[in-house]
Amino acid sequence: MSDAPKPKPFILPNRQHVTKEPDPGGRWSAQFPEMMGYSSQGGGKVPADFGWNTNPKQWQEELTPQTLAERFEELRILPPKKDAPALPAPATPAKP
């Protein structure tokens, strides 16, 4: 084992200047016009008493092939069936 100190990693003091990346503060530049920064992200807040009405994951796990087939039959819409054409009347009555 060596007692030599570990070399320190090379860190650029101003990475954005060297790599021409957008800055993390989100200031717009002509070089990156579609850039998203801190100012373009939403600032909304979720209320403390917010709760989901349903649990989609649980709903998906409860589906079985049978329940899927039942729902498919409920939602399936078929075009109306056309009436079968009437047969023409016989020209001569049948004799017994």
ChimeraX commands (.cxc) that place a marker at each C-alpha (Angstrom):
marker #1 position 0.00,0.00,0.00 radius 0.5
marker #1 position 1.27,3.39,-0.89 radius 0.5
marker #1 position 1.27,6.39,1.44 radius 0.5
marker #1 position 1.16,8.79,-1.50 radius 0.5
marker #1 position -1.80,11.17,-1.41 radius 0.5
marker #1 position -4.57,10.58,-3.93 radius 0.5
marker #1 position -4.58,13.02,-6.83 radius 0.5
marker #1 position -7.38,15.53,-6.71 radius 0.5
marker #1 position -9.90,15.36,-9.56 radius 0.5
marker #1 position -9.58,18.03,-12.19 radius 0.5
marker #1 position -12.53,20.43,-11.84 radius 0.5
marker #1 position -13.12,23.33,-14.13 radius 0.5
marker #1 position -13.98,26.48,-12.20 radius 0.5
marker #1 position -16.26,27.72,-15.00 radius 0.5
marker #1 position -17.52,24.68,-16.92 radius 0.5
marker #1 position -20.13,26.54,-18.99 radius 0.5
marker #1 position -17.50,28.84,-20.46 radius 0.5
marker #1 position -15.39,25.91,-21.68 radius 0.5
marker #1 position -18.12,23.49,-22.84 radius 0.5
marker #1 position -20.48,26.17,-24.21 radius 0.5
marker #1 position -23.32,24.51,-22.30 radius 0.5
marker #1 position -26.28,26.52,-21.07 radius 0.5
marker #1 position -25.82,27.71,-17.55 radius 0.5
marker #1 position -27.79,25.97,-14.81 radius 0.5
marker #1 position -29.42,29.27,-13.85 radius 0.5
marker #1 position -31.49,29.14,-17.02 radius 0.5
marker #1 position -30.48,32.39,-18.68 radius 0.5
marker #1 position -31.48,32.40,-22.33 radius 0.5
marker #1 position -28.80,32.53,-25.00 radius 0.5
marker #1 position -29.01,32.58,-28.79 radius 0.5
marker #1 position -26.77,29.52,-28.90 radius 0.5
marker #1 position -29.36,27.41,-27.04 radius 0.5
marker #1 position -32.77,28.99,-27.81 radius 0.5
marker #1 position -34.80,25.91,-26.81 radius 0.5
marker #1 position -33.06,25.64,-23.46 radius 0.5
marker #1 position -35.11,25.05,-20.34 radius 0.5
marker #1 position -33.84,26.73,-17.24 radius 0.5
marker #1 position -35.10,27.47,-13.77 radius 0.5
marker #1 position -37.25,30.37,-14.94 radius 0.5
marker #1 position -39.07,28.35,-17.59 radius 0.5
marker #1 position -40.06,25.53,-15.23 radius 0.5
marker #1 position -43.30,25.57,-13.33 radius 0.5
marker #1 position -43.46,27.06,-9.89 radius 0.5
marker #1 position -46.64,25.36,-8.75 radius 0.5
marker #1 position -47.24,23.94,-5.32 radius 0.5
marker #1 position -49.17,20.83,-4.37 radius 0.5
marker #1 position -51.56,21.41,-1.48 radius 0.5
marker #1 position -50.80,19.47,1.70 radius 0.5
marker #1 position -54.24,17.83,1.72 radius 0.5
marker #1 position -54.05,16.68,-1.92 radius 0.5
marker #1 position -54.96,13.06,-2.51 radius 0.5
marker #1 position -55.61,10.88,-5.54 radius 0.5
marker #1 position -59.20,9.77,-6.05 radius 0.5
marker #1 position -58.11,6.53,-7.70 radius 0.5
marker #1 position -55.04,4.36,-7.85 radius 0.5
marker #1 position -54.33,3.53,-11.53 radius 0.5
marker #1 position -51.71,0.92,-10.68 radius 0.5
marker #1 position -54.10,-0.99,-8.46 radius 0.5
marker #1 position -56.81,-0.74,-11.10 radius 0.5
marker #1 position -54.46,-2.21,-13.72 radius 0.5
marker #1 position -53.37,-5.03,-11.44 radius 0.5
marker #1 position -56.98,-6.03,-10.76 radius 0.5
marker #1 position -57.76,-6.48,-14.45 radius 0.5
marker #1 position -57.99,-10.07,-15.61 radius 0.5
marker #1 position -58.52,-11.47,-19.10 radius 0.5
marker #1 position -62.18,-12.06,-18.21 radius 0.5
marker #1 position -62.78,-8.49,-17.02 radius 0.5
marker #1 position -60.96,-7.13,-20.06 radius 0.5
marker #1 position -63.20,-9.21,-22.35 radius 0.5
marker #1 position -66.31,-7.97,-20.51 radius 0.5
marker #1 position -65.24,-4.34,-20.86 radius 0.5
marker #1 position -64.46,-4.87,-24.53 radius 0.5
marker #1 position -67.97,-6.24,-25.11 radius 0.5
marker #1 position -69.48,-3.27,-23.24 radius 0.5
marker #1 position -67.52,-0.71,-25.25 radius 0.5
marker #1 position -67.72,-2.40,-28.65 radius 0.5
marker #1 position -70.02,-0.69,-31.11 radius 0.5
marker #1 position -71.12,-2.66,-34.12 radius 0.5
marker #1 position -72.88,-1.22,-37.16 radius 0.5
marker #1 position -76.57,-2.14,-37.39 radius 0.5
marker #1 position -77.27,-5.36,-39.23 radius 0.5
marker #1 position -79.11,-5.04,-42.51 radius 0.5
marker #1 position -82.34,-6.97,-42.89 radius 0.5
marker #1 position -82.09,-10.03,-45.08 radius 0.5
marker #1 position -83.80,-9.43,-48.42 radius 0.5
marker #1 position -87.23,-10.99,-48.68 radius 0.5
marker #1 position -87.56,-13.98,-50.95 radius 0.5
marker #1 position -89.80,-13.48,-53.95 radius 0.5
marker #1 position -93.23,-15.07,-53.77 radius 0.5
marker #1 position -93.47,-18.30,-55.70 radius 0.5
marker #1 position -95.08,-17.92,-59.13 radius 0.5
marker #1 position -97.39,-20.89,-58.63 radius 0.5
marker #1 position -98.79,-22.06,-55.34 radius 0.5
marker #1 position -97.37,-25.32,-54.07 radius 0.5
marker #1 position -99.68,-28.34,-54.50 radius 0.5
marker #1 position -100.03,-30.84,-51.71 radius 0.5
marker link #1:1,2 radius 0.2
marker link #1:2,3 radius 0.2
marker link #1:3,4 radius 0.2
marker link #1:4,5 radius 0.2
marker link #1:5,6 radius 0.2
marker link #1:6,7 radius 0.2
marker link #1:7,8 radius 0.2
marker link #1:8,9 radius 0.2
marker link #1:9,10 radius 0.2
marker link #1:10,11 radius 0.2
marker link #1:11,12 radius 0.2
marker link #1:12,13 radius 0.2
marker link #1:13,14 radius 0.2
marker link #1:14,15 radius 0.2
marker link #1:15,16 radius 0.2
marker link #1:16,17 radius 0.2
marker link #1:17,18 radius 0.2
marker link #1:18,19 radius 0.2
marker link #1:19,20 radius 0.2
marker link #1:20,21 radius 0.2
marker link #1:21,22 radius 0.2
marker link #1:22,23 radius 0.2
marker link #1:23,24 radius 0.2
marker link #1:24,25 radius 0.2
marker link #1:25,26 radius 0.2
marker link #1:26,27 radius 0.2
marker link #1:27,28 radius 0.2
marker link #1:28,29 radius 0.2
marker link #1:29,30 radius 0.2
marker link #1:30,31 radius 0.2
marker link #1:31,32 radius 0.2
marker link #1:32,33 radius 0.2
marker link #1:33,34 radius 0.2
marker link #1:34,35 radius 0.2
marker link #1:35,36 radius 0.2
marker link #1:36,37 radius 0.2
marker link #1:37,38 radius 0.2
marker link #1:38,39 radius 0.2
marker link #1:39,40 radius 0.2
marker link #1:40,41 radius 0.2
marker link #1:41,42 radius 0.2
marker link #1:42,43 radius 0.2
marker link #1:43,44 radius 0.2
marker link #1:44,45 radius 0.2
marker link #1:45,46 radius 0.2
marker link #1:46,47 radius 0.2
marker link #1:47,48 radius 0.2
marker link #1:48,49 radius 0.2
marker link #1:49,50 radius 0.2
marker link #1:50,51 radius 0.2
marker link #1:51,52 radius 0.2
marker link #1:52,53 radius 0.2
marker link #1:53,54 radius 0.2
marker link #1:54,55 radius 0.2
marker link #1:55,56 radius 0.2
marker link #1:56,57 radius 0.2
marker link #1:57,58 radius 0.2
marker link #1:58,59 radius 0.2
marker link #1:59,60 radius 0.2
marker link #1:60,61 radius 0.2
marker link #1:61,62 radius 0.2
marker link #1:62,63 radius 0.2
marker link #1:63,64 radius 0.2
marker link #1:64,65 radius 0.2
marker link #1:65,66 radius 0.2
marker link #1:66,67 radius 0.2
marker link #1:67,68 radius 0.2
marker link #1:68,69 radius 0.2
marker link #1:69,70 radius 0.2
marker link #1:70,71 radius 0.2
marker link #1:71,72 radius 0.2
marker link #1:72,73 radius 0.2
marker link #1:73,74 radius 0.2
marker link #1:74,75 radius 0.2
marker link #1:75,76 radius 0.2
marker link #1:76,77 radius 0.2
marker link #1:77,78 radius 0.2
marker link #1:78,79 radius 0.2
marker link #1:79,80 radius 0.2
marker link #1:80,81 radius 0.2
marker link #1:81,82 radius 0.2
marker link #1:82,83 radius 0.2
marker link #1:83,84 radius 0.2
marker link #1:84,85 radius 0.2
marker link #1:85,86 radius 0.2
marker link #1:86,87 radius 0.2
marker link #1:87,88 radius 0.2
marker link #1:88,89 radius 0.2
marker link #1:89,90 radius 0.2
marker link #1:90,91 radius 0.2
marker link #1:91,92 radius 0.2
marker link #1:92,93 radius 0.2
marker link #1:93,94 radius 0.2
marker link #1:94,95 radius 0.2
marker link #1:95,96 radius 0.2
view
